């Protein structure tokens, strides 16, 4: 007889692990399905603003189990070479390897009471009025009252259930990155997060994220731009980027194909249907990524946590209306991060339409100390996004007007 769980979570990345941990800590019987076996590779810059520690107080106690690196300095460069260095009095960004971080989150979920099933590649999903059933490629079936779809940008649950038809080229970034050990490639200044917008004329970004004994280096742009304008293989683009940074003295070493893993990042904003009935969608699967910084870990964990809370609250409320969890979830993520993700999309559209705008923003961060202070305070969690937004738009009303125009015209 197939056991019935309170919830099944598909995908054990940050979104799924946060959902499973929250559900288990709240007393739910939860099964966390992961298609691979830990530790497993996950292409990602691995940067988390330290506001995550105040949002998830249980995370800090687990971090000593893995290699972490804290930075308090950001080098921000525009495509024309203009740059600014922002420095925080305390660490602003936590850098981790997803190879270790994802396993840590999954183990924390297990320690809270979740059941972890590795090598469980979900291929089918079905929903009726009473239950949700998912089936894996090897023929196993898992049944529950709720399902959290956290199987990433390439996940199939949302497509199988008709919640999302798939991504177009303007909603995906192609991130060409490698995570290399310091013995092969390393940042010359391991205390600085290096970020460039409009690098090499692309409509995207480049970055150097130094870790404790590794470095993540990558360059990304919209997938539509890459297909239409780049005309080179992804690794050739990455290798040229690394060679340029080595020549400039930002990096030492060389690129190696064995450490190269391109990936897709959803930057078009949350999908239209992030919940329906007994199914809630979290993390990259739901498009919960900052469209101009490409940060996804924080939003993944937030949506996973909010999905867990919504299911627990709906279960406690009882009654026949199983759609209560979906309503609670959508309302919760919109209240906490909806405005932030909407504005990120508008900023992305505004900045990447004109390289001069990127240069102006970089120059503004250097010329206006209050702007830099606000950015740092937001990254560290000292002020909320809403407060930071008010400060910036009050200081730069013309930018506010331009963003409003983009919002109206699309």
HELIX and SHEET records of a PDB file:
HELIX    1   1 UNK A   14  UNK A   25  1                                  12    
HELIX    2   2 UNK A   51  UNK A   55  1                                   5    
HELIX    3   3 UNK A   57  UNK A   63  1                                   7    
HELIX    4   4 UNK A   98  UNK A  112  1                                  15    
HELIX    5   5 UNK A  157  UNK A  160  1                                   4    
HELIX    6   6 UNK A  199  UNK A  201  5                                   3    
HELIX    7   7 UNK A  223  UNK A  225  1                                   3    
HELIX    8   8 UNK A  226  UNK A  230  3                                   5    
HELIX    9   9 UNK A  234  UNK A  248  1                                  15    
HELIX   10  10 UNK A  257  UNK A  259  5                                   3    
HELIX   11  11 UNK A  283  UNK A  286  5                                   4    
HELIX   12  12 UNK A  297  UNK A  317  1                                  21    
HELIX   13  13 UNK A  324  UNK A  333  1                                  10    
HELIX   14  14 UNK A  334  UNK A  338  3                                   5    
HELIX   15  15 UNK A  339  UNK A  352  1                                  14    
HELIX   16  16 UNK A  355  UNK A  367  1                                  13    
HELIX   17  17 UNK A  369  UNK A  380  1                                  12    
HELIX   18  18 UNK A  385  UNK A  395  1                                  11    
HELIX   19  19 UNK A  397  UNK A  409  1                                  13    
SHEET    1   A 6 UNK A 115  UNK A 117  0                                        
SHEET    2   A 6 UNK A  30  UNK A  33  1                                        
SHEET    3   A 6 UNK A   4  UNK A  10  1                                        
SHEET    4   A 6 UNK A 141  UNK A 149  1                                        
SHEET    5   A 6 UNK A 132  UNK A 136 -1                                        
SHEET    6   A 6 UNK A 122  UNK A 127 -1                                        
SHEET    1   B 6 UNK A 115  UNK A 117  0                                        
SHEET    2   B 6 UNK A  30  UNK A  33  1                                        
SHEET    3   B 6 UNK A   4  UNK A  10  1                                        
SHEET    4   B 6 UNK A 141  UNK A 149  1                                        
SHEET    5   B 6 UNK A 279  UNK A 281  1                                        
SHEET    6   B 6 UNK A 275  UNK A 276 -1                                        
SHEET    1   C 3 UNK A  47  UNK A  49  0                                        
SHEET    2   C 3 UNK A  93  UNK A  96 -1                                        
SHEET    3   C 3 UNK A  68  UNK A  71 -1                                        
SHEET    1   D 7 UNK A  83  UNK A  87  0                                        
SHEET    2   D 7 UNK A  73  UNK A  77 -1                                        
SHEET    3   D 7 UNK A 192  UNK A 197  1                                        
SHEET    4   D 7 UNK A 205  UNK A 210 -1                                        
SHEET    5   D 7 UNK A 214  UNK A 222 -1                                        
SHEET    6   D 7 UNK A 172  UNK A 181 -1                                        
SHEET    7   D 7 UNK A 263  UNK A 266 -1                                        
SHEET    1   E 2 UNK A 185  UNK A 187  0                                        
SHEET    2   E 2 UNK A 251  UNK A 253 -1                                        
END                                                                             
